[in-house]
Amino acid sequence: MKKAILWANGDPPSKRIIGYLIRAGYNNIICADGGANSARKLNFVPDVIIGDLDSITDENLNYFSGKSEIIKLNRQNDTDVEKALKYSIKKKFDELILIGATGSRLDHSFCNLGIMLKFYDKIRIKLIHRQSVLSVYEGNIEIKTFPGETVSIYGFDRKTKITSQGLKYPLKETSLPFGEKESTSNVALKDSINLTIKGGRIFLIRDFEAMRKNGQL
């Protein structure tokens, strides 16, 4: 599989986590504009920097010139993260880890979460925020877990129905409309859980360290 880190302009995880992701096979770094500022601060050199380049500093733009491929796209009908995603799809990447997608701008955080839903059919994306890993799912899925792992599930509307096997607090044709009901801090009972998701998509959140220790990332 062709995998990459997509580095946005928010708060990145620790250098240790990024180093682990590179060793785990996410060995291409694609920075969405100002994500390159964080990359330099943590001593990583991106393979590609893409966006309208209004957030990367002039100093860092000069620093990465000749080290990274720099692609300037002036269009304003999509965000820099979307530009980076479209580039990744065009280059036939199979899977991305999105970092720096959350931070001090709540509107940017919401936008990037929405982008994960928007591009679900086109490329596999996981988002890491500090110690949390967020994924989007639909349909019938089996997820490798371990007994006692905390798993949180969030839906968006009443038409999306979720049935689970292997969770401490089972779901049976359950809807989890945003702002009304959720399945926060559910617990896996065995080495895998099965979810049947009808009528929409869900967010599922797990703990990064637990996934790393059990070889699930």
C-alpha positions in Angstrom: 0.0 0.0 0.0 1.1 3.5 -0.7 0.8 5.5 2.5 1.5 9.1 3.6 1.2 11.6 6.4 -0.9 14.6 5.5 0.2 17.4 7.7 -2.2 20.3 8.2 -1.7 23.7 9.9 -3.0 22.8 13.4 -1.5 21.2 16.5 0.6 18.1 15.5 1.1 15.1 17.6 4.5 14.6 19.3 7.7 14.0 17.3 7.8 10.5 18.7 4.4 9.6 17.3 5.3 11.1 13.9 8.5 9.0 13.9 6.5 5.9 14.7 4.2 6.6 11.8 7.1 6.9 9.4 8.6 3.6 10.6 5.1 2.0 10.2 5.1 2.8 6.5 3.7 6.3 6.3 7.0 7.4 4.9 5.8 10.2 2.6 5.0 13.6 4.2 2.6 15.9 2.3 2.2 19.3 4.0 -0.9 21.4 3.4 0.6 24.9 3.3 1.3 26.0 6.9 1.7 22.4 8.1 5.3 22.9 6.8 5.9 25.4 9.6 5.3 22.6 12.2 7.3 20.1 10.1 10.4 22.3 10.2 9.9 23.0 13.9 10.0 19.2 14.5 12.9 18.7 12.1 11.0 16.9 9.4 11.4 17.6 5.7 8.2 17.1 3.7 8.2 15.4 0.3 5.5 17.9 -0.9 4.2 21.3 0.2 0.9 22.2 -1.4 -1.7 25.0 -1.1 -2.0 28.7 -1.8 1.1 29.2 0.4 -0.4 32.1 2.4 0.4 30.3 5.7 3.9 29.0 5.4 6.4 31.6 6.4 8.8 33.1 3.8 11.7 31.8 5.9 10.4 28.2 5.8 9.4 28.5 2.1 13.0 29.4 1.3 14.3 26.7 3.6 12.3 23.9 1.9 13.0 25.2 -1.6 15.2 22.6 -3.3 14.4 20.1 -0.5 10.7 19.6 -1.1 8.4 19.7 -4.1 6.4 23.0 -3.7 3.1 23.3 -5.5 1.2 26.6 -5.4 -2.5 26.5 -6.1 -4.3 29.8 -5.9 -7.9 28.5 -6.2 -10.1 29.4 -3.3 -13.0 26.9 -3.8 -11.3 24.3 -1.7 -9.1 24.4 1.5 -5.4 23.6 1.5 -6.2 20.2 3.2 -8.6 19.4 0.3 -5.9 20.4 -2.2 -3.5 18.0 -0.5 -6.1 15.3 -0.5 -6.8 15.7 -4.2 -3.1 15.6 -4.9 -2.8 12.4 -2.9 -5.7 10.8 -4.8 -4.2 11.8 -8.1 -0.9 10.3 -7.1 -2.7 7.0 -6.1 -2.0 7.0 -2.4 -4.1 4.3 -0.7 -4.1 5.6 2.9 -3.4 8.8 4.8 -2.8 9.7 8.4 -4.1 13.3 8.8 -2.2 15.2 11.5 -2.4 18.9 12.5 -6.1 18.9 11.6 -7.3 20.3 14.9 -6.1 23.2 16.9 -7.0 26.7 18.1 -9.4 27.3 15.2 -12.6 25.4 15.9 -14.0 26.2 12.4 -10.9 24.6 10.8 -11.3 21.6 13.1 -14.9 21.1 12.1 -14.0 21.6 8.4 -11.3 18.9 8.5 -13.6 16.4 10.2 -16.2 17.1 7.5 -13.5 16.6 4.8 -12.9 13.1 6.2 -16.6 12.3 5.5 -16.5 14.1 2.1 -13.5 12.1 0.8 -14.4 8.7 2.4 -15.2 7.1 -0.9 -12.0 8.2 -2.5 -9.2 7.5 0.0 -8.7 5.9 3.3 -8.0 8.5 6.0 -7.3 8.3 9.8 -7.0 11.4 11.9 -4.7 11.6 14.9 -5.2 14.3 17.6 -2.8 13.9 20.4 -3.5 10.4 21.7 -6.7 9.8 19.8 -7.2 8.1 16.4 -10.4 8.9 14.5 -11.7 6.8 11.6 -14.8 6.9 9.4 -16.8 3.7 8.7 -19.9 2.5 7.0 -21.4 -0.9 6.0 -20.3 -4.2 7.6 -16.9 -4.0 9.2 -14.7 -6.1 11.5 -12.1 -4.1 13.6 -9.2 -5.8 15.4 -9.2 -4.8 19.0 -8.2 -6.3 22.4 -10.2 -7.1 25.5 -10.7 -3.9 27.6 -9.9 -1.4 24.8 -11.9 1.8 24.9 -13.9 2.4 21.7 -16.1 5.5 21.2 -18.7 5.7 18.4 -20.5 8.8 17.1 -23.2 9.1 14.5 -24.9 12.1 12.9 -28.5 11.5 12.3 -31.5 9.2 13.1 -31.4 7.4 9.8 -28.0 5.8 10.5 -28.5 2.6 12.5 -25.6 0.7 14.2 -25.6 -2.9 15.4 -22.5 -4.2 17.2 -21.0 -7.5 18.4 -18.2 -7.7 20.9 -18.9 -4.4 22.8 -19.7 -4.2 26.5 -22.6 -1.9 25.8 -24.2 -3.4 22.7 -25.9 -1.5 19.9 -28.9 -3.0 18.1 -30.2 -1.0 15.2 -29.3 2.0 17.4 -29.1 5.6 16.0 -26.7 8.0 17.5 -27.9 11.5 16.4 -25.3 14.2 17.1 -26.2 16.2 20.1 -28.7 13.6 21.4 -26.9 10.3 21.9 -23.5 8.7 21.6 -21.5 5.6 22.5 -18.6 7.2 24.4 -16.1 5.0 26.2 -17.6 1.7 25.1 -15.4 -1.3 25.8 -14.2 -4.2 23.5 -14.8 -7.6 25.0 -12.5 -9.7 22.7 -9.9 -9.5 19.9 -12.3 -8.0 17.4 -15.6 -6.2 17.2 -18.1 -6.3 14.4 -20.3 -3.3 13.4 -23.1 -3.2 10.9 -23.8 0.4 9.9 -26.8 1.1 7.8 -28.0 4.4 6.2 -24.9 6.5 6.8 -21.4 6.8 8.3 -19.9 7.0 11.7 -16.8 8.3 13.5 -15.0 5.8 15.6 -12.3 6.9 18.1 -9.6 4.8 19.7 -6.4 5.4 21.7 -3.2 5.7 19.8 -0.9 4.1 22.4 -3.2 1.1 22.8 -3.3 0.6 19.0 0.5 1.0 18.7 1.2 -1.5 21.5 -1.1 -4.1 19.9 0.1 -3.6 16.4 -3.2 -2.2 15.1 -2.0 0.9 13.4 
